[in-house]
């Protein structure tokens, strides 16, 4: 399967097999985030890798995201929005790095799900994230225990236009 086919086949996975992600596979995923582009190459980003079951249990305990506790790994993306010169791009930089990780994971047979609906203050307290860092999003990772169907997407012409809006 080509990389383009893999990207187009990716789905958000919310059910995972009870199977750990091998360290070398996780390292490959993390390296794709580390190699992501950032504004002026300032890299005002940091990621907290969570594998501890107790922490996973407490990360996002609302009804929408209760599946987080079953993921073998969660990655919390943070952005230094006060970074000199490029702070206004820090959230974008973190997001690009996180999407690199999502795509890399999928190519390695690992599913993921983006989560933004978390209590930022609670997450920051739980993970001891310093005040200057903004919570961007949380990603869960694991071997898929489901195969979701493609969700309906907006028509092409509602999302894209050429040369003017």
N, C-alpha and C positions, 0 to 999 in steps of 0.2 A: 504494500500500500504506500502511495506517495505521501509526503508530508502534507500536501494540500488535502488529500483524502482524509488523513488522520485529523487534521484541524476541523474539517467539515463534519467528521463523525463524532467529535467530542460532545459529551453530554454532562450535565451536572449529576454527580453520583451522591446519593444520600444514604445508601445502604452498602456496607462494606463487609467483606469476608473477615472472619476472626483470624487474621494472618498478618504478622508483622511485615513491614517493608524492610528488606535487607539494607544494612548500613551503606553498602556501596551504591545501591540504587538511589537511596535518599541523597547521598553525596552528589550524584550526577544531577539530580533535580535541583538541589541547592546551587550547584555551580552554574546552572543556566540562569538563575536569578542574579548571581554575582557578576556574571558577564553581560548583563543587560545594559543598554545605553542609559545615560542620565545627563541632564543638562550640564554642560561644561565639564562633564565627567566628575562632578563633585560627589556623587553617590551619597546624598543625604538620607540614607535609608538604613534600616536595621530590621532583622527578622528574628522572632522568638520561635524556636522549634519546640513544640510541646508533644511529649510522648508519655508523660506521667498520667496515669489513669485518673487520679484524684483531681488533678488540674483540669484535664479534659472534661470531667464530670461537671466542673464548676464554671467553665468558660462561658458557655451560652446556655443557660438553663431555662430559656423561654420555650413555649410550645412549638414555635416555628423551627427552632434549631436544636431540638432535643437529641437529634442524631449525632451531634458533635462528640458526645461521650463514647460513641462506638467506633469512631475513626482511630486508626492506629497512630496517626500523626495529624497535628494541626500546626499551621504556620501563621503567625500573627505578623502582619506587615506594619511597620511604623515609618513615619516620615518626619524629618527634622524641618518643620515649616519655618523655622527661624534661621535656617542656614544662610550664611552670608552669600549674597548674589543670586542664589538659585532656590531659596526657600519656597518661593511661590510655585516652583515646579516639583517640589519634593513628593507630593502625593502622586503626581503623574509618574515620576521616576519609580516609586514603590509599586505602582500599579503595573507598569511595564515589566518590572522584574517578576512580579507575581504571575503575570500572564505567561511569561517565559517558563516559569516553573509548572504551571498548569499544562501547557502544551508538551513540555518535556515529559512530565509524568504520564500523560496519555500515550505518548509514543512508547513508553516502557510498560504499558499495561496497568498503570495506576490511575484510578479515578480521583476526581476532586470536586469540590463545591465551594463557590465563593459565598461568604457570609459577611454581611455588613450590619445586620440587625442584632447587634450586641450592645450591651451597656458599656460604653467606652471607659467610663471611670472605673467600673468594676473590673474590666479586663486589665486596665493599666495597674490597678492596685494588686490584683492577683498575680500578675507577671512582673511586678516591680518595675514598670516602665516609667522612666523619668518624665517629669512634667513637660519638658520642652518637646517631647515626641508626641506626634498625633497618631492615634490608631487609624489605620487606613481600611483594613479588612482582615478577615480571617479566612484561611483556606483549610479545608479538611482533605486528607489524602488517605487512600487505601485501595486494596484490590476490590473491584466492583462486585457486588452481590446482586446487581440489578442491571437491566439494559433498557434505560428509558428511551421512549420514542422521541423523535424530533418534535419540538414544540413549534407552534405556528409562529412565523416571523412576518414582520411587516413586508409589504411588497417592495421590490427593489426601488421603484420610482418614488416611494415615500421616504426612503432613507438616503438616496443619492441624487445629485443633480450635477450637471457639468457647466462650468464657467460662471454660474451665478446660482443663487439659492432658488 
